């Protein structure tokens, strides 16, 4: 078995509940943050999955509730069209090789995400954000909770 675990149908694989741990590193200031919570991939009316993440984000020693919502829409051949909650495009996702790199330009900053699937119950994203407004690395581990 290789380093990555191929996923022929990303939506089928992601469906359900995942425990989430994310480290956030500001590469400019050296500040570190941590998010811990749950991500639920539930049915979305009209097809696809609604990604709902909620938990606690601690930054500079101050814990705060945090949440986000994304839409994971079916794409060709088991891929996904990831969109923000308001429908704006975010990125494409193809886990058929067990690894995928996605880019998302945001104003003058560029978000580059690397998605890796280790096995049926573990996957990871590492987003590197570079630009005039941000210099961050966000490393997120997902462990199946259901």
C-alpha positions in Angstrom: 0.0 0.0 0.0 1.3 3.4 -0.9 1.6 6.7 1.0 -1.8 7.8 -0.2 -5.2 6.1 -0.2 -7.1 6.6 -3.5 -10.8 7.7 -3.2 -12.9 7.0 -6.3 -15.9 8.9 -5.0 -15.0 11.9 -2.7 -18.5 12.6 -1.6 -19.2 9.0 -0.6 -15.9 9.0 1.3 -16.4 12.3 3.2 -20.0 11.7 4.2 -20.5 11.6 8.0 -18.8 13.1 11.0 -15.1 13.8 11.5 -13.1 15.0 14.6 -10.9 17.9 13.5 -7.7 19.3 14.9 -6.1 22.3 13.2 -2.9 24.1 13.9 -2.6 27.7 12.5 0.8 29.3 12.3 1.4 32.9 11.4 4.8 32.7 9.6 5.4 36.4 9.9 4.8 36.9 13.7 5.4 33.3 14.8 2.0 33.2 16.6 0.4 29.8 16.9 -3.3 28.9 17.1 -5.3 25.7 17.5 -8.8 24.7 16.4 -10.5 21.6 17.8 -14.0 20.5 16.8 -16.2 18.4 14.6 -17.0 18.6 10.8 -20.2 17.1 9.7 -20.7 16.3 6.0 -24.5 15.9 5.7 -26.9 15.7 2.8 -27.4 18.9 0.8 -30.8 19.6 -0.8 -30.4 19.1 -4.5 -27.3 16.8 -4.2 -23.9 17.0 -2.7 -22.9 17.5 1.0 -23.2 20.4 3.4 -19.9 20.8 5.3 -20.5 22.2 8.7 -17.6 22.7 11.0 -17.8 23.9 14.6 -15.5 24.0 17.6 -13.1 26.2 19.6 -10.3 28.2 18.1 -7.6 29.4 20.5 -5.5 32.3 19.3 -2.9 34.1 21.5 -4.3 32.1 24.5 -7.9 33.3 24.0 -10.5 30.5 23.1 -13.4 31.5 21.0 -16.3 29.5 19.3 -15.7 29.1 15.6 -17.7 27.7 12.7 -17.8 27.6 9.0 -20.0 26.1 6.3 -19.1 25.0 2.8 -21.0 23.2 0.0 -19.5 20.1 -1.6 -21.2 19.7 -5.0 -20.8 16.6 -7.2 -18.3 16.9 -10.0 -17.4 14.6 -12.9 -15.9 11.2 -12.1 -16.3 11.3 -8.3 -14.7 14.8 -7.9 -16.1 17.7 -6.0 -16.8 21.4 -6.7 -16.3 23.1 -3.3 -18.1 26.3 -2.8 -18.5 28.8 0.0 -21.8 28.9 1.9 -23.1 31.7 -0.3 -22.3 29.7 -3.5 -19.1 31.4 -4.6 -16.5 29.0 -6.0 -13.7 27.9 -3.6 -11.8 25.1 -5.3 -12.0 21.7 -7.2 -11.3 18.5 -5.3 -10.2 15.2 -6.8 -9.1 12.5 -4.3 -8.9 9.7 -6.9 -5.1 9.5 -6.4 -5.4 10.0 -2.6 -3.7 13.4 -3.0 -4.7 16.7 -4.6 -3.4 20.3 -4.7 -5.9 23.1 -5.1 -5.4 26.9 -5.5 -7.8 29.7 -4.4 -6.9 33.3 -5.2 -8.3 35.7 -2.5 -7.7 39.3 -3.4 -3.9 39.6 -3.6 -3.3 36.5 -1.5 -3.1 32.9 -2.8 -4.4 29.9 -0.8 -2.8 26.6 -1.9 -4.2 23.5 -0.3 -2.8 20.0 -0.3 -5.3 17.3 0.5 -4.0 13.8 1.4 -6.0 10.7 2.3 -4.1 8.2 4.5 -6.8 5.5 4.9 -10.6 5.1 5.2 -10.7 7.0 8.5 -7.9 9.6 8.2 -7.2 12.6 5.9 -5.4 15.9 6.1 -5.3 19.3 4.5 -2.5 21.8 4.6 -3.3 25.3 3.4 -0.4 27.7 2.8 -1.6 31.3 2.4 0.8 33.8 0.9 0.4 37.4 -0.1 0.6 41.0 1.1 -2.1 40.4 3.8 -1.3 37.0 5.1 1.6 34.5 5.6 0.0 31.5 7.2 0.0 27.7 7.3 -3.1 25.8 8.4 -2.6 22.1 9.0 -5.8 20.1 9.6 -6.2 16.5 10.6 -9.5 14.7 10.2 -10.4 11.4 12.0 -13.7 9.7 11.3 -16.0 10.0 14.3 -18.9 7.8 13.2 
